[in-house]
């Protein structure tokens, strides 16, 4: 399997999860089998005429397995060499297949099929609230200072230790995250979560960002996309002169908004939704193994 995914030079948990989770789901030699097949898993990498599609097309066969369509503007023209198993959510399904029901959820939920999943669920809680920034927001403010001031635990998405990232979430009573996969993993690990809008929606573009979040949230039957709204400040003239002043202004802005987060409710998908997803994921794993490895 030739993995096609977004790779950040500095690391990003949601994308790096691909390297960790699929060999655990399908076996240690997953990436050493079927070199004629391109595998697209976790990530919003379904984009028309993108480098990801171009890379996948170099393989004889292409598999889409939980991947997300990046935005409503994408157009696709896939031939029979593409095997669309399922996508992230109903938006992705409708855009890719013209039908809204060819989805399960984000591939991170396959964590629930692993033997160690129950161990994660039973870890003792060490943190009241953990916060996860978006990987492109790390240089915008001093997140450690902000979290220390609020009495929260900081979980960075770029340290490269996928399993420790999940353990840190599992050891938290609640999670607040700017990163979508911070909220996704919290939901999979049954930790109540809520979203912060700071920089990610501006970096990606609001239409792209909201498309992705709604696509995932609808897949777990959460229809209200609520969030803590604290958009990064616009750079005024004197901010351009002093980066330190700009960072401090954003820090004060964030602390003010985050300290009042109680006005936004935490989210968590229901147990029945989780059970339904697990059943569908198990079926997909069996079908995939039967088609490609037998």
C-alpha positions in Angstrom: 0.0 0.0 0.0 1.4 3.4 -1.0 0.1 5.9 1.6 -1.1 9.2 0.1 -1.4 11.9 2.8 -0.5 15.4 3.8 2.9 15.5 5.5 4.0 18.6 7.4 7.7 19.4 7.8 7.0 20.1 11.5 4.6 17.2 12.0 0.8 17.3 12.6 -1.0 14.7 14.7 -4.1 14.4 12.5 -2.1 13.6 9.4 0.7 11.6 11.1 -2.0 9.4 12.6 -2.1 7.6 9.2 1.3 6.1 9.7 0.4 4.9 13.2 -3.2 3.6 12.9 -3.4 1.7 9.6 -0.7 -0.9 10.4 -2.5 -1.5 13.7 -5.9 -2.0 12.0 -4.7 -4.1 9.0 -1.4 -5.6 10.4 2.2 -4.5 10.8 3.1 -5.2 7.1 0.2 -3.1 5.7 2.5 -0.7 3.9 4.7 -3.5 2.6 1.9 -5.3 0.7 0.1 -4.5 -2.5 2.5 -1.9 -3.9 0.2 -1.5 -6.8 -2.4 0.2 -4.6 -2.5 3.8 -3.5 -4.2 4.3 -0.1 -5.9 7.5 0.9 -6.9 7.6 4.5 -7.2 10.4 7.1 -7.2 13.9 5.9 -9.0 16.5 3.7 -6.9 15.6 0.7 -9.6 14.9 -1.9 -9.1 17.9 -4.1 -9.5 18.0 -7.8 -6.3 18.2 -9.8 -4.2 18.2 -6.6 -0.8 16.7 -6.0 -2.6 14.0 -3.9 -4.7 12.9 -6.8 -1.7 13.1 -9.1 0.3 10.9 -6.8 -2.5 8.4 -6.3 -2.9 8.1 -10.1 0.6 6.8 -10.4 -0.7 3.5 -8.9 -2.7 0.9 -10.8 -5.4 0.9 -8.1 -6.6 3.7 -5.8 -8.5 3.3 -2.5 -10.4 6.0 -0.6 -10.9 4.9 3.0 -12.4 7.6 5.3 -10.9 10.5 3.4 -12.5 14.0 3.4 -13.3 16.2 0.4 -11.6 19.5 1.1 -14.4 21.9 0.0 -17.7 22.3 -1.9 -15.8 23.6 -4.9 -14.0 20.3 -5.7 -14.8 18.4 -8.9 -13.8 14.8 -9.6 -13.7 12.5 -12.6 -12.6 9.1 -11.3 -12.4 6.0 -13.4 -12.9 2.3 -12.4 -9.4 2.2 -10.9 -10.7 4.2 -8.0 -12.2 2.2 -5.2 -14.3 4.5 -3.0 -14.9 2.5 0.1 -16.4 5.3 2.2 -15.6 8.9 3.1 -15.5 11.1 6.2 -19.0 12.6 6.2 -22.2 13.3 4.3 -20.8 16.5 2.6 -17.8 14.5 1.3 -20.1 11.7 0.2 -22.5 14.0 -1.7 -19.7 15.8 -3.5 -17.7 12.7 -4.4 -20.4 10.1 -5.1 -23.6 12.3 -5.6 -25.1 10.4 -2.7 -25.1 11.5 0.9 -24.9 8.1 2.6 -21.5 6.7 1.6 -19.7 7.7 4.8 -18.9 6.4 8.3 -16.7 9.0 10.0 -13.1 10.2 10.1 -10.6 7.4 10.0 -9.3 8.3 13.5 -12.3 6.5 14.9 -10.7 3.2 13.9 -8.9 3.6 17.1 -12.0 2.0 18.7 -11.1 -1.3 16.9 -7.7 -1.6 18.5 -7.0 -3.9 21.5 -5.6 -1.0 23.5 -8.7 1.1 23.1 -10.3 0.1 26.4 -7.0 0.7 28.1 -7.1 4.3 26.9 -10.7 4.7 28.0 -9.8 3.5 31.5 -6.9 5.7 32.1 -7.2 7.9 35.3 -7.9 11.5 34.7 -5.0 13.9 35.3 -6.2 17.1 33.7 -9.5 19.0 34.2 -9.1 20.7 30.8 -6.6 20.1 28.0 -6.1 22.5 25.1 -4.8 21.7 21.6 -3.8 24.4 19.2 -3.9 24.1 15.4 -0.4 23.2 14.1 -0.2 26.4 12.0 -1.0 28.5 15.1 1.9 27.5 17.3 3.9 30.6 16.5 1.1 33.1 16.9 1.1 33.2 20.7 2.8 31.6 23.7 0.3 28.8 24.2 2.1 27.5 27.3 1.8 30.8 29.0 -1.9 31.0 28.1 -2.6 27.5 29.4 -0.6 28.0 32.5 -2.6 31.1 33.3 -5.9 29.3 32.8 -4.7 26.2 34.7 -5.1 24.0 31.6 -2.9 21.3 30.2 -1.3 22.0 26.8 -1.2 19.2 24.2 0.9 20.1 21.2 0.0 18.5 17.8 3.6 18.5 16.5 5.7 16.5 18.9 5.5 13.3 16.8 4.4 11.0 19.5 1.0 9.8 18.3 0.3 7.5 21.2 1.3 10.0 23.9 -1.0 12.5 22.2 -3.9 10.1 22.6 -3.0 9.3 26.2 -2.9 13.0 27.1 -6.4 13.3 25.7 -7.7 10.2 27.4 -6.3 11.5 30.7 -8.3 14.7 30.4 -11.8 15.3 31.7 -12.5 17.8 28.9 -10.8 19.1 25.8 -10.8 22.4 24.0 -9.2 22.4 20.6 -8.5 24.6 17.7 -7.4 21.5 15.8 -10.2 19.4 14.3 -8.4 16.2 15.0 -8.0 17.2 18.7 -11.8 17.2 18.9 -12.2 14.1 16.8 -9.8 12.1 19.0 -11.5 13.5 22.1 -14.8 12.2 20.8 -13.4 8.8 19.9 -11.9 8.6 23.4 -15.2 9.7 25.0 -13.9 13.0 26.3 -16.3 16.0 26.0 -14.9 18.6 23.7 -15.5 22.0 22.3 -13.9 24.0 19.4 -12.0 27.2 19.4 -11.9 29.4 16.3 -8.7 31.4 16.3 -6.5 31.1 13.3 -7.2 27.8 11.5 -10.4 29.0 9.8 -8.5 32.1 8.5 -5.5 30.1 7.4 -7.5 27.5 5.5 -10.3 29.9 4.4 -13.6 30.0 6.2 -15.5 28.1 3.6 -13.0 25.2 3.6 -12.8 25.1 7.4 -16.5 25.1 8.1 -17.1 22.5 5.3 -14.6 20.2 7.0 -16.0 20.7 10.5 -19.6 20.3 9.5 -18.8 17.2 7.4 -17.3 15.5 10.4 -19.8 16.7 13.0 -22.8 15.6 10.9 -21.2 12.2 10.5 -21.6 11.8 14.3 -25.0 13.4 14.4 -24.0 16.7 15.9 -25.9 19.4 14.0 -25.0 22.5 15.8 -21.5 23.8 15.0 -20.9 25.8 18.1 -17.5 27.2 19.1 -15.5 29.7 21.1 -15.0 32.7 18.8 -11.7 34.4 19.3 -10.4 35.3 15.8 -6.7 36.3 15.5 -6.4 40.0 15.5 -5.7 42.0 12.4 -2.2 43.4 12.2 -2.4 47.1 12.8 0.4 49.4 11.8 2.2 49.3 15.1 1.8 45.5 15.3 3.8 45.3 12.1 6.6 47.2 13.9 6.4 45.1 17.1 5.8 41.3 16.8 6.0 41.1 20.6 3.1 43.6 21.0 1.1 41.7 18.4 1.6 38.4 20.2 0.7 40.0 23.6 -2.5 41.5 22.2 -3.5 38.1 20.8 -2.6 36.5 24.1 -4.8 38.9 26.1 -7.6 38.5 23.5 -7.5 34.7 23.8 -7.3 34.6 27.6 -10.4 36.9 27.8 -12.4 34.6 25.5 -11.2 31.3 26.8 -11.8 32.3 30.4 -15.5 32.7 29.5 -15.7 29.4 27.6 -18.5 28.1 29.8 -21.1 29.9 27.7 -20.4 27.3 25.0 -21.5 23.7 25.8 -19.1 20.7 25.4 -20.0 18.1 22.8 -19.9 14.3 22.7 -21.4 11.8 20.3 -23.8 9.3 21.8 -22.9 5.8 22.7 -25.4 4.5 20.1 -23.6 6.5 17.4 -20.2 5.1 18.5 -21.6 1.5 18.5 -23.0 2.0 15.0 -19.7 3.3 13.7 -17.8 0.5 15.3 -20.0 -2.1 13.6 -19.6 -0.4 10.2 -15.8 0.0 10.6 -15.5 -3.7 11.5 -17.5 -4.6 8.3 -15.2 -2.3 6.2 -12.0 -3.9 7.6 -13.3 -7.4 6.8 -14.3 -6.4 3.3 -11.1 -4.6 2.6 -9.0 -7.5 3.8 -11.0 -9.9 1.7 -10.6 -7.8 -1.5 -6.9 -6.8 -1.2 -5.2 -9.4 1.0 -6.8 -12.7 0.2 
